[in-house]
Amino acid sequence: MDNIDINRIPSLSLAFLGDAVYAVKVREHLIENEPYSKPDALHKAANKLVRARAQATALHYLKNTGVLTEDEWDIARKARNKSSQTRAKNATIQEYRNASGIEALIGYLTLTGETDRVDELMKLIITDGSEGI
């Protein structure tokens, strides 16, 4: 990544990576906290947290609690303002765009090596921010 200008990577490409990282972090959390659950139960629990509506709620939670830096919010805001040709099955367009925002932020932080920050945000999202889901 040394020769790539991270700021030139399209927001939706960052969201592509962030979506995968987000899902893995949720699955790690579930395995750590419910290690003996059946795979079907884990799958259902993970889906509740990674669907677009839940991710949109997570972005609002992080923004409203003042956890995000100005730069982090700017990354998320830019991504959520990009139009996409696709839309989640069970979400509004606005929820889908907000979900893209949190995914882009997670993707950006991952590519810049800020894995501790990813872990911090994901912990907040899963433990505190998912209450409204």
OpenMM code with the backbone's topology and positions (N, CA, C; nanometers):
from openmm import Vec3, app, unit

residues = "MET ASP ASN ILE ASP ILE ASN ARG ILE PRO SER LEU SER LEU ALA PHE LEU GLY ASP ALA VAL TYR ALA VAL LYS VAL ARG GLU HIS LEU ILE GLU ASN GLU PRO TYR SER LYS PRO ASP ALA LEU HIS LYS ALA ALA ASN LYS LEU VAL ARG ALA ARG ALA GLN ALA THR ALA LEU HIS TYR LEU LYS ASN THR GLY VAL LEU THR GLU ASP GLU TRP ASP ILE ALA ARG LYS ALA ARG ASN LYS SER SER GLN THR ARG ALA LYS ASN ALA THR ILE GLN GLU TYR ARG ASN ALA SER GLY ILE GLU ALA LEU ILE GLY TYR LEU THR LEU THR GLY GLU THR ASP ARG VAL ASP GLU LEU MET LYS LEU ILE ILE THR ASP GLY SER GLU GLY ILE".split()
positions = [
    Vec3(0.0816, -0.1206, 0.0000),
    Vec3(0.0000, 0.0000, 0.0000),
    Vec3(0.0855, 0.1262, 0.0000),
    Vec3(0.2158, 0.1111, 0.0101),
    Vec3(0.3027, 0.2283, 0.0171),
    Vec3(0.2942, 0.3162, -0.1068),
    Vec3(0.2724, 0.2570, -0.2222),
    Vec3(0.2710, 0.3345, -0.3461),
    Vec3(0.1304, 0.3733, -0.3910),
    Vec3(0.0317, 0.3516, -0.3064),
    Vec3(-0.1065, 0.3844, -0.3412),
    Vec3(-0.1520, 0.5041, -0.2587),
    Vec3(-0.2109, 0.6010, -0.3269),
    Vec3(-0.2671, 0.7169, -0.2571),
    Vec3(-0.4063, 0.6793, -0.2077),
    Vec3(-0.4156, 0.6522, -0.0796),
    Vec3(-0.5415, 0.6050, -0.0201),
    Vec3(-0.6557, 0.7031, -0.0434),
    Vec3(-0.6230, 0.8310, -0.0524),
    Vec3(-0.7270, 0.9324, -0.0701),
    Vec3(-0.7862, 0.9332, -0.2106),
    Vec3(-0.7245, 0.8599, -0.3017),
    Vec3(-0.7773, 0.8516, -0.4383),
    Vec3(-0.8613, 0.7266, -0.4609),
    Vec3(-0.8628, 0.6377, -0.3627),
    Vec3(-0.9441, 0.5166, -0.3753),
    Vec3(-1.0910, 0.5570, -0.3638),
    Vec3(-1.1751, 0.5150, -0.4563),
    Vec3(-1.3172, 0.5515, -0.4499),
    Vec3(-1.3820, 0.5059, -0.3183),
    Vec3(-1.4701, 0.5882, -0.2675),
    Vec3(-1.5385, 0.5597, -0.1409),
    Vec3(-1.6070, 0.4242, -0.1410),
    Vec3(-1.6696, 0.3903, -0.2526),
    Vec3(-1.7409, 0.2631, -0.2562),
    Vec3(-1.6455, 0.1439, -0.2619),
    Vec3(-1.5215, 0.1664, -0.3068),
    Vec3(-1.4201, 0.0603, -0.2992),
    Vec3(-1.3747, 0.0414, -0.1546),
    Vec3(-1.3634, 0.1517, -0.0818),
    Vec3(-1.3329, 0.1421, 0.0613),
    Vec3(-1.4454, 0.0683, 0.1337),
    Vec3(-1.5687, 0.0970, 0.0937),
    Vec3(-1.6844, 0.0300, 0.1542),
    Vec3(-1.6834, -0.1195, 0.1234),
    Vec3(-1.6376, -0.1557, 0.0060),
    Vec3(-1.6262, -0.2966, -0.0331),
    Vec3(-1.5378, -0.3719, 0.0665),
    Vec3(-1.4230, -0.3135, 0.0988),
    Vec3(-1.3338, -0.3751, 0.1971),
    Vec3(-1.3942, -0.3669, 0.3371),
    Vec3(-1.4462, -0.2500, 0.3709),
    Vec3(-1.5024, -0.2301, 0.5046),
    Vec3(-1.6162, -0.3243, 0.5363),
    Vec3(-1.6953, -0.3579, 0.4371),
    Vec3(-1.8054, -0.4524, 0.4560),
    Vec3(-1.7523, -0.5869, 0.5041),
    Vec3(-1.6457, -0.6333, 0.4425),
    Vec3(-1.5872, -0.7625, 0.4805),
    Vec3(-1.5259, -0.7566, 0.6200),
    Vec3(-1.4524, -0.6500, 0.6492),
    Vec3(-1.3894, -0.6355, 0.7806),
    Vec3(-1.4965, -0.6269, 0.8889),
    Vec3(-1.6007, -0.5494, 0.8630),
    Vec3(-1.7118, -0.5333, 0.9572),
    Vec3(-1.7723, -0.6695, 0.9903),
    Vec3(-1.7984, -0.7488, 0.8878),
    Vec3(-1.8589, -0.8810, 0.9082),
    Vec3(-1.7671, -0.9727, 0.9883),
    Vec3(-1.6386, -0.9687, 0.9594),
    Vec3(-1.5436, -1.0528, 1.0336),
    Vec3(-1.5384, -1.0104, 1.1802),
    Vec3(-1.5370, -0.8806, 1.2064),
    Vec3(-1.5324, -0.8317, 1.3448),
    Vec3(-1.6575, -0.8745, 1.4216),
    Vec3(-1.7722, -0.8693, 1.3578),
    Vec3(-1.8958, -0.9140, 1.4218),
    Vec3(-1.8879, -1.0633, 1.4513),
    Vec3(-1.8414, -1.1403, 1.3562),
    Vec3(-1.8309, -1.2856, 1.3761),
    Vec3(-1.7308, -1.3197, 1.4864),
    Vec3(-1.6184, -1.2483, 1.4899),
    Vec3(-1.5214, -1.2700, 1.5976),
    Vec3(-1.5857, -1.2445, 1.7334),
    Vec3(-1.6592, -1.1343, 1.7421),
    Vec3(-1.7268, -1.0999, 1.8673),
    Vec3(-1.8243, -1.2101, 1.9090),
    Vec3(-1.9010, -1.2585, 1.8151),
    Vec3(-1.9990, -1.3623, 1.8469),
    Vec3(-1.9315, -1.4906, 1.8941),
    Vec3(-1.8252, -1.5311, 1.8282),
    Vec3(-1.7544, -1.6529, 1.8681),
    Vec3(-1.6909, -1.6348, 2.0061),
    Vec3(-1.6344, -1.5170, 2.0315),
    Vec3(-1.5724, -1.4913, 2.1617),
    Vec3(-1.6750, -1.4901, 2.2744),
    Vec3(-1.7959, -1.4428, 2.2452),
    Vec3(-1.8972, -1.4272, 2.3493),
    Vec3(-2.0003, -1.5389, 2.3540),
    Vec3(-2.0126, -1.6131, 2.2464),
    Vec3(-2.1077, -1.7244, 2.2407),
    Vec3(-2.0410, -1.8445, 2.1728),
    Vec3(-1.9289, -1.8921, 2.2296),
    Vec3(-1.8487, -1.9938, 2.1607),
    Vec3(-1.9182, -2.1272, 2.1385),
    Vec3(-2.0197, -2.1553, 2.2148),
    Vec3(-2.0833, -2.2867, 2.2036),
    Vec3(-2.2183, -2.2812, 2.1334),
    Vec3(-2.2487, -2.1676, 2.0730),
    Vec3(-2.3739, -2.1544, 1.9987),
    Vec3(-2.3676, -2.2340, 1.8694),
    Vec3(-2.4831, -2.2723, 1.8236),
    Vec3(-2.4913, -2.3446, 1.6969),
    Vec3(-2.4674, -2.2463, 1.5819),
    Vec3(-2.4110, -2.2959, 1.4729),
    Vec3(-2.3815, -2.2090, 1.3589),
    Vec3(-2.5029, -2.1308, 1.3083),
    Vec3(-2.6202, -2.1928, 1.3087),
    Vec3(-2.7396, -2.1227, 1.2617),
    Vec3(-2.7709, -2.0027, 1.3507),
    Vec3(-2.7567, -2.0194, 1.4810),
    Vec3(-2.7810, -1.9090, 1.5744),
    Vec3(-2.6771, -1.7985, 1.5555),
    Vec3(-2.5529, -1.8372, 1.5341),
    Vec3(-2.4475, -1.7391, 1.5095),
    Vec3(-2.4745, -1.6621, 1.3806),
    Vec3(-2.5169, -1.7340, 1.2785),
    Vec3(-2.5473, -1.6715, 1.1493),
    Vec3(-2.6597, -1.5685, 1.1632),
    Vec3(-2.7651, -1.6058, 1.2339),
    Vec3(-2.8775, -1.5134, 1.2533),
    Vec3(-2.8355, -1.3911, 1.3337),
    Vec3(-2.7564, -1.4126, 1.4381),
    Vec3(-2.7091, -1.3009, 1.5197),
    Vec3(-2.6183, -1.2085, 1.4385),
    Vec3(-2.5322, -1.2665, 1.3574),
    Vec3(-2.4428, -1.1861, 1.2739),
    Vec3(-2.5223, -1.1043, 1.1728),
    Vec3(-2.6201, -1.1662, 1.1102),
    Vec3(-2.7012, -1.0952, 1.0111),
    Vec3(-2.7727, -0.9753, 1.0710),
    Vec3(-2.8165, -0.9864, 1.1956),
    Vec3(-2.8820, -0.8729, 1.2616),
    Vec3(-2.7891, -0.7532, 1.2728),
    Vec3(-2.6609, -0.7806, 1.2944),
    Vec3(-2.5642, -0.6730, 1.3156),
    Vec3(-2.4999, -0.6200, 1.1883),
    Vec3(-2.4993, -0.6991, 1.0820),
    Vec3(-2.4317, -0.6538, 0.9598),
    Vec3(-2.5278, -0.6046, 0.8518),
    Vec3(-2.6560, -0.6161, 0.8729),
    Vec3(-2.7497, -0.5669, 0.7710),
    Vec3(-2.7404, -0.4141, 0.7624),
    Vec3(-2.7845, -0.3604, 0.6529),
    Vec3(-2.7711, -0.2169, 0.6260),
    Vec3(-2.8361, -0.1315, 0.7344),
    Vec3(-2.9518, -0.1701, 0.7808),
    Vec3(-3.0208, -0.0915, 0.8836),
    Vec3(-2.9364, -0.0828, 1.0113),
    Vec3(-2.8755, -0.1931, 1.0503),
    Vec3(-2.7913, -0.1955, 1.1702),
    Vec3(-2.6656, -0.1108, 1.1504),
    Vec3(-2.6071, -0.1181, 1.0323),
    Vec3(-2.4878, -0.0382, 1.0051),
    Vec3(-2.5215, 0.1110, 1.0018),
    Vec3(-2.6371, 0.1456, 0.9488),
    Vec3(-2.6805, 0.2852, 0.9486),
    Vec3(-2.6992, 0.3348, 1.0918),
    Vec3(-2.7594, 0.2519, 1.1755),
    Vec3(-2.7764, 0.2853, 1.3170),
    Vec3(-2.6405, 0.3044, 1.3830),
    Vec3(-2.5456, 0.2198, 1.3481),
    Vec3(-2.4106, 0.2289, 1.4046),
    Vec3(-2.3446, 0.3613, 1.3676),
    Vec3(-2.3585, 0.4031, 1.2424),
    Vec3(-2.2993, 0.5300, 1.2005),
    Vec3(-2.3612, 0.6454, 1.2776),
    Vec3(-2.4928, 0.6459, 1.2912),
    Vec3(-2.5601, 0.7520, 1.3673),
    Vec3(-2.5138, 0.7525, 1.5121),
    Vec3(-2.4998, 0.6350, 1.5695),
    Vec3(-2.4543, 0.6242, 1.7082),
    Vec3(-2.3152, 0.6861, 1.7239),
    Vec3(-2.2229, 0.6486, 1.6370),
    Vec3(-2.0870, 0.7017, 1.6467),
    Vec3(-2.0839, 0.8522, 1.6252),
    Vec3(-2.1626, 0.9009, 1.5318),
    Vec3(-2.1674, 1.0450, 1.5043),
    Vec3(-2.2294, 1.1201, 1.6218),
    Vec3(-2.3414, 1.0711, 1.6724),
    Vec3(-2.4139, 1.1414, 1.7784),
    Vec3(-2.3433, 1.1387, 1.9129),
    Vec3(-2.2581, 1.0403, 1.9357),
    Vec3(-2.1852, 1.0336, 2.0623),
    Vec3(-2.0519, 1.1075, 2.0552),
    Vec3(-2.0192, 1.1613, 1.9404),
    Vec3(-1.8963, 1.2384, 1.9256),
    Vec3(-1.7696, 1.1546, 1.9234),
    Vec3(-1.7834, 1.0282, 1.8943),
    Vec3(-1.6690, 0.9363, 1.8935),
    Vec3(-1.5816, 0.9574, 1.7703),
    Vec3(-1.6434, 0.9921, 1.6594),
    Vec3(-1.5686, 1.0063, 1.5343),
    Vec3(-1.4922, 1.1379, 1.5301),
    Vec3(-1.3724, 1.1321, 1.4756),
    Vec3(-1.2982, 1.2547, 1.4510),
    Vec3(-1.3605, 1.3241, 1.3299),
    Vec3(-1.3216, 1.4473, 1.3089),
    Vec3(-1.3719, 1.5203, 1.1925),
    Vec3(-1.3324, 1.4500, 1.0622),
    Vec3(-1.2092, 1.4019, 1.0559),
    Vec3(-1.1620, 1.3311, 0.9359),
    Vec3(-1.2393, 1.2015, 0.9139),
    Vec3(-1.2656, 1.1280, 1.0219),
    Vec3(-1.3411, 1.0030, 1.0097),
    Vec3(-1.4827, 1.0303, 0.9606),
    Vec3(-1.5459, 1.1324, 1.0155),
    Vec3(-1.6807, 1.1669, 0.9719),
    Vec3(-1.6803, 1.2077, 0.8248),
    Vec3(-1.5772, 1.2795, 0.7833),
    Vec3(-1.5678, 1.3232, 0.6445),
    Vec3(-1.5602, 1.2036, 0.5495),
    Vec3(-1.4848, 1.1016, 0.5875),
    Vec3(-1.4745, 0.9798, 0.5058),
    Vec3(-1.6111, 0.9128, 0.4951),
    Vec3(-1.6788, 0.8980, 0.6084),
    Vec3(-1.8107, 0.8339, 0.6098),
    Vec3(-1.9126, 0.9169, 0.5318),
    Vec3(-1.9079, 1.0476, 0.5506),
    Vec3(-2.0025, 1.1371, 0.4834),
    Vec3(-1.9868, 1.1309, 0.3319),
    Vec3(-1.8635, 1.1318, 0.2857),
    Vec3(-1.8395, 1.1250, 0.1414),
    Vec3(-1.8943, 0.9954, 0.0828),
    Vec3(-1.8722, 0.8863, 0.1526),
    Vec3(-1.9193, 0.7564, 0.1021),
    Vec3(-2.0704, 0.7481, 0.1009),
    Vec3(-2.1338, 0.8018, 0.2021),
    Vec3(-2.2795, 0.7901, 0.2058),
    Vec3(-2.3457, 0.8811, 0.1029),
    Vec3(-2.2722, 0.9788, 0.0538),
    Vec3(-2.3269, 1.0677, -0.0485),
    Vec3(-2.3054, 1.0157, -0.1904),
    Vec3(-2.2288, 0.9085, -0.2047),
    Vec3(-2.2084, 0.8484, -0.3365),
    Vec3(-2.3306, 0.7655, -0.3725),
    Vec3(-2.3681, 0.7722, -0.4977),
    Vec3(-2.4821, 0.6908, -0.5394),
    Vec3(-2.4317, 0.5555, -0.5862),
    Vec3(-2.5090, 0.4563, -0.5585),
    Vec3(-2.4752, 0.3205, -0.5980),
    Vec3(-2.5904, 0.2654, -0.6798),
    Vec3(-2.5597, 0.1733, -0.7665),
    Vec3(-2.6638, 0.1132, -0.8494),
    Vec3(-2.7409, 0.0051, -0.7745),
    Vec3(-2.6875, -0.0368, -0.6611),
    Vec3(-2.7525, -0.1435, -0.5850),
    Vec3(-2.8125, -0.0880, -0.4569),
    Vec3(-2.8989, -0.1685, -0.3977),
    Vec3(-2.9624, -0.1307, -0.2722),
    Vec3(-2.9893, -0.2584, -0.1938),
    Vec3(-2.9772, -0.2478, -0.0626),
    Vec3(-3.0056, -0.3633, 0.0223),
    Vec3(-3.1527, -0.4012, 0.0105),
    Vec3(-3.1801, -0.5288, 0.0288),
    Vec3(-3.3173, -0.5783, 0.0131),
    Vec3(-3.4136, -0.5205, 0.1162),
    Vec3(-3.3705, -0.5138, 0.2400),
    Vec3(-3.4607, -0.4737, 0.3482),
    Vec3(-3.4187, -0.3424, 0.4125),
    Vec3(-3.3806, -0.2462, 0.3303),
    Vec3(-3.3376, -0.1170, 0.3826),
    Vec3(-3.3796, -0.0066, 0.2867),
    Vec3(-3.3958, 0.1116, 0.3423),
    Vec3(-3.4244, 0.2275, 0.2584),
    Vec3(-3.2950, 0.2700, 0.1893),
    Vec3(-3.3089, 0.3560, 0.0907),
    Vec3(-3.1911, 0.4077, 0.0214),
    Vec3(-3.1019, 0.4829, 0.1197),
    Vec3(-3.1622, 0.5610, 0.2088),
    Vec3(-3.0840, 0.6365, 0.3073),
    Vec3(-3.0088, 0.5428, 0.4023),
    Vec3(-3.0743, 0.4371, 0.4470),
    Vec3(-3.0067, 0.3394, 0.5337),
    Vec3(-2.8905, 0.2746, 0.4595),
    Vec3(-2.9132, 0.2407, 0.3346),
    Vec3(-2.8076, 0.1779, 0.2545),
    Vec3(-2.6889, 0.2724, 0.2382),
    Vec3(-2.7156, 0.3982, 0.2146),
    Vec3(-2.6074, 0.4958, 0.1988),
    Vec3(-2.5314, 0.5161, 0.3297),
    Vec3(-2.6036, 0.5227, 0.4405),
    Vec3(-2.5367, 0.5359, 0.5699),
    Vec3(-2.4532, 0.4122, 0.6013),
    Vec3(-2.5037, 0.2956, 0.5630),
    Vec3(-2.4268, 0.1721, 0.5814),
    Vec3(-2.2978, 0.1788, 0.5001),
    Vec3(-2.3066, 0.2314, 0.3792),
    Vec3(-2.1863, 0.2476, 0.2970),
    Vec3(-2.0869, 0.3414, 0.3643),
    Vec3(-2.1377, 0.4393, 0.4363),
    Vec3(-2.0509, 0.5330, 0.5078),
    Vec3(-1.9679, 0.4653, 0.6150),
    Vec3(-2.0314, 0.3845, 0.6988),
    Vec3(-1.9565, 0.3164, 0.8052),
    Vec3(-1.8617, 0.2133, 0.7452),
    Vec3(-1.9052, 0.1464, 0.6393),
    Vec3(-1.8183, 0.0484, 0.5733),
    Vec3(-1.6947, 0.1154, 0.5140),
    Vec3(-1.7129, 0.2310, 0.4502),
    Vec3(-1.5992, 0.3025, 0.3914),
    Vec3(-1.5008, 0.3459, 0.4996),
    Vec3(-1.5534, 0.3917, 0.6112),
    Vec3(-1.4664, 0.4322, 0.7211),
    Vec3(-1.3847, 0.3139, 0.7724),
    Vec3(-1.4500, 0.2009, 0.7923),
    Vec3(-1.3797, 0.0809, 0.8396),
    Vec3(-1.2759, 0.0366, 0.7358),
    Vec3(-1.3111, 0.0437, 0.6084),
    Vec3(-1.2166, 0.0090, 0.5023),
    Vec3(-1.0965, 0.1020, 0.5007),
    Vec3(-1.1217, 0.2308, 0.5151),
    Vec3(-1.0142, 0.3304, 0.5170),
    Vec3(-0.9197, 0.3061, 0.6340),
    Vec3(-0.9766, 0.2882, 0.7521),
    Vec3(-0.8938, 0.2655, 0.8707),
    Vec3(-0.8123, 0.1371, 0.8574),
    Vec3(-0.8710, 0.0366, 0.7963),
    Vec3(-0.7995, -0.0897, 0.7748),
    Vec3(-0.6809, -0.0690, 0.6808),
    Vec3(-0.7035, -0.0004, 0.5699),
    Vec3(-0.5960, 0.0214, 0.4723),
    Vec3(-0.4853, 0.1121, 0.5253),
    Vec3(-0.5185, 0.2004, 0.6172),
    Vec3(-0.4166, 0.2892, 0.6741),
    Vec3(-0.3486, 0.2266, 0.7952),
    Vec3(-0.3829, 0.1028, 0.8251),
    Vec3(-0.3173, 0.0319, 0.9346),
    Vec3(-0.3671, 0.0682, 1.0729),
    Vec3(-0.4784, 0.1368, 1.0792),
    Vec3(-0.5334, 0.1794, 1.2086),
    Vec3(-0.6268, 0.0718, 1.2650),
    Vec3(-0.5718, -0.0470, 1.2812),
    Vec3(-0.6530, -0.1604, 1.3264),
    Vec3(-0.7009, -0.1446, 1.4703),
    Vec3(-0.6225, -0.0766, 1.5539),
    Vec3(-0.6685, -0.0520, 1.6913),
    Vec3(-0.7933, 0.0359, 1.6908),
    Vec3(-0.7960, 0.1327, 1.6006),
    Vec3(-0.9133, 0.2205, 1.5907),
    Vec3(-1.0334, 0.1427, 1.5374),
    Vec3(-1.0098, 0.0546, 1.4415),
    Vec3(-1.1179, -0.0313, 1.3913),
    Vec3(-1.1746, -0.1126, 1.5069),
    Vec3(-1.0863, -0.1743, 1.5850),
    Vec3(-1.1310, -0.2553, 1.6988),
    Vec3(-1.2102, -0.1716, 1.7989),
    Vec3(-1.1621, -0.0502, 1.8257),
    Vec3(-1.2300, 0.0393, 1.9201),
    Vec3(-1.3707, 0.0749, 1.8714),
    Vec3(-1.3813, 0.1138, 1.7454),
    Vec3(-1.5123, 0.1509, 1.6903),
    Vec3(-1.6063, 0.0310, 1.6859),
    Vec3(-1.5544, -0.0828, 1.6438),
    Vec3(-1.6395, -0.2020, 1.6354),
    Vec3(-1.6874, -0.2456, 1.7735),
    Vec3(-1.6029, -0.2336, 1.8737),
    Vec3(-1.6448, -0.2679, 2.0099),
    Vec3(-1.7588, -0.1760, 2.0542),
    Vec3(-1.7445, -0.0467, 2.0274),
    Vec3(-1.8510, 0.0481, 2.0611),
    Vec3(-1.9797, 0.0157, 1.9862),
    Vec3(-1.9671, -0.0131, 1.8590),
    Vec3(-2.0844, -0.0445, 1.7768),
    Vec3(-2.1555, -0.1683, 1.8294),
    Vec3(-2.0800, -0.2726, 1.8552),
    Vec3(-2.1400, -0.4002, 1.8941),
    Vec3(-2.1950, -0.3966, 2.0361),
    Vec3(-2.1219, -0.3354, 2.1284),
    Vec3(-2.1656, -0.3392, 2.2681),
    Vec3(-2.2636, -0.2289, 2.3041),
    Vec3(-2.2449, -0.1098, 2.2488),
    Vec3(-2.3318, 0.0025, 2.2848),
    Vec3(-2.4254, 0.0446, 2.1723),
    Vec3(-2.3718, 0.0538, 2.0519),
    Vec3(-2.4472, 0.1068, 1.9396),
    Vec3(-2.5508, 0.0145, 1.8812),
    Vec3(-2.5475, -0.1124, 1.9176),
    Vec3(-2.6429, -0.2069, 1.8597),
    Vec3(-2.7706, -0.2190, 1.9421),
    Vec3(-2.7807, -0.1425, 2.0510),
    Vec3(-2.9000, -0.1511, 2.1356),
    Vec3(-3.0268, -0.1106, 2.0624),
    Vec3(-3.0141, -0.0170, 1.9693),
    Vec3(-3.1313, 0.0291, 1.8965),
    Vec3(-3.1679, -0.0564, 1.7768),
    Vec3(-3.0984, -0.1675, 1.7601),
    Vec3(-3.1202, -0.2528, 1.6424),
    Vec3(-3.2267, -0.3555, 1.6714),
] * unit.nanometer
topology = app.Topology()
chain = topology.addChain("A")
for resn in residues:
    res = topology.addResidue(resn, chain)
    for name in ("N", "CA", "C"):
        topology.addAtom(name, app.Element.getBySymbol(name[0]), res)
